[in-house]
Amino acid sequence: MKELVEYIVRSLVQEKDKVLITIEENDDEINVLVKVADSDMGRVIGKNGKVAAAIRTIAKSFGKGKKKTFVKFGE
């Protein structure tokens, strides 16, 4: 899942070297933390959050079984 999210985010941003994807896994949830440069945040979020919602949907479809998957965007 990490590679997929990283591929999608890197294809959207201009500063590809500043993309950092971290996965934290607990007993009942998976948190995917996406960090990009400040100037690229708008590209990753998209107009009205539609790009971010699409990334979340893709990540949730690759979630493991019954675990909830969350994608969080930060600086």
N, C-alpha and C positions, 0 to 999 in steps of 0.2 A: 504494500500500500504506500509506503514511504516513497518508493521510486516513482510510482504513478503520480502522486501529488507533486513531487519535485519536478517531474517532467512537465506537467501542466503549468505550474507556476513559472518555471524557467522560460517556457515558451511565451509567456505574457509580458515579462519584465525586460527592461533594458540593462539593468545592472545585475547580470546573472551571477556574478561572484558573491553577491550579498544575500543570496537566497539561503535560508537555513530552515530545514524541516526537522522537527523533533517529535518523537512519538513517546508518550507516557501511557503505560498500560496498567490498569488496576484490575481488581477482581471482576468488576462488572462494567467497566467502560474503557474506551480507548480515546485519548486526547491527542490530536494532531495539531502541533503548534507551528504556524507558518510565520516566518519573519522575513521581511524584505526591506529594501531601502525606502526611506520616507517618500522619495519621488515616485516610486513604483506602487505605492499602496493603492492609489486610485485605479490602476490597471487591474490589480488583483481583486479589489472589491467590486468594481464595475458600476455601471449606472444603476441606481436603485438596489445595489447589492446582488444583481443577477448573476454575475460571474462567481462571486463567493458562494451563492446558493448552489450553483452548478457544481462547484468543487466539493461542497459538502455532500451533495447527492451522490457523486461518484465515490467519495471516500466511504460513505455509509453503505454503499452497495458492496464494497470490498471488506466491510467489517467482519470480524470473526464471530460467527454464530449469533448468540443471543446478547453479545456485548453491545452497548450503545457506543456510537462513534460520534465524537465532537471535533469540529475543525475550528480552531481559533486563530485569528489573524492579529499580529502585533508588529511592533517596530523592531 
